[in-house]
């Protein structure tokens, strides 16, 4: 999977968790209304979708689909 494919999938997951139809790769999870409980839900969805456990703190460190994709792609 390429970094761009990670980004596209994460945009969909961010949108699903946040209840938004369109999320851009540079949109911040927290600027879109995300909070700690939704961050926890997002980490569960990432684990279900990709089989990678992501700590909630990583969402705070990498709050956009692009930055989270870079982290996942490097993993």
C-alpha positions in Angstrom: 0.0 0.0 0.0 1.4 3.4 -1.0 1.4 6.5 1.3 -1.3 8.0 -0.9 -3.5 4.9 -0.5 -3.1 5.1 3.3 -4.2 8.8 3.1 -7.3 8.0 1.1 -8.3 5.2 3.5 -7.6 7.3 6.5 -9.7 10.2 5.1 -12.6 7.7 4.9 -12.0 6.5 8.5 -11.7 10.1 9.8 -15.0 10.9 8.1 -16.7 7.8 9.4 -15.7 8.5 13.0 -16.5 12.2 12.8 -19.7 11.8 10.8 -18.5 13.9 7.9 -18.7 12.9 4.2 -15.6 14.6 3.0 -12.3 14.8 4.9 -9.2 16.2 3.2 -5.7 14.7 3.9 -4.6 17.9 5.6 -7.7 18.3 7.8 -7.0 18.1 11.5 -9.1 15.6 13.5 -9.5 18.0 16.3 -10.3 21.0 14.2 -13.1 19.0 12.7 -14.6 18.3 16.1 -12.7 15.3 17.2 -12.0 14.7 20.9 -10.5 12.1 23.1 -13.4 9.6 22.9 -13.6 9.9 19.2 -9.8 9.5 19.0 -10.1 6.2 20.8 -12.8 5.1 18.3 -10.5 6.1 15.5 -7.7 4.0 16.8 -10.0 1.0 17.0 -11.2 1.6 13.4 -7.6 1.9 12.2 -6.8 -1.4 14.0 -9.8 -3.1 12.4 -9.0 -1.8 9.0 -5.2 -2.3 8.9 -4.4 -4.6 11.8 -2.1 -2.0 13.3 -2.5 -0.9 16.9 -2.2 2.9 17.2 -2.0 4.5 20.6 -4.5 7.4 21.2 -1.6 9.7 21.8 -0.5 9.2 18.2 -3.7 10.9 17.0 -2.6 13.9 19.0 0.8 13.8 17.5 -0.4 13.1 14.0 -3.9 14.6 13.7 -4.3 14.7 10.0 -4.8 11.7 7.6 -1.6 12.7 5.9 0.6 12.7 9.0 -1.0 9.6 10.4 -0.5 7.9 7.0 3.2 8.8 7.1 3.4 7.2 10.5 1.5 4.0 9.4 3.5 3.8 6.1 6.7 3.8 8.1 5.5 1.1 10.5 
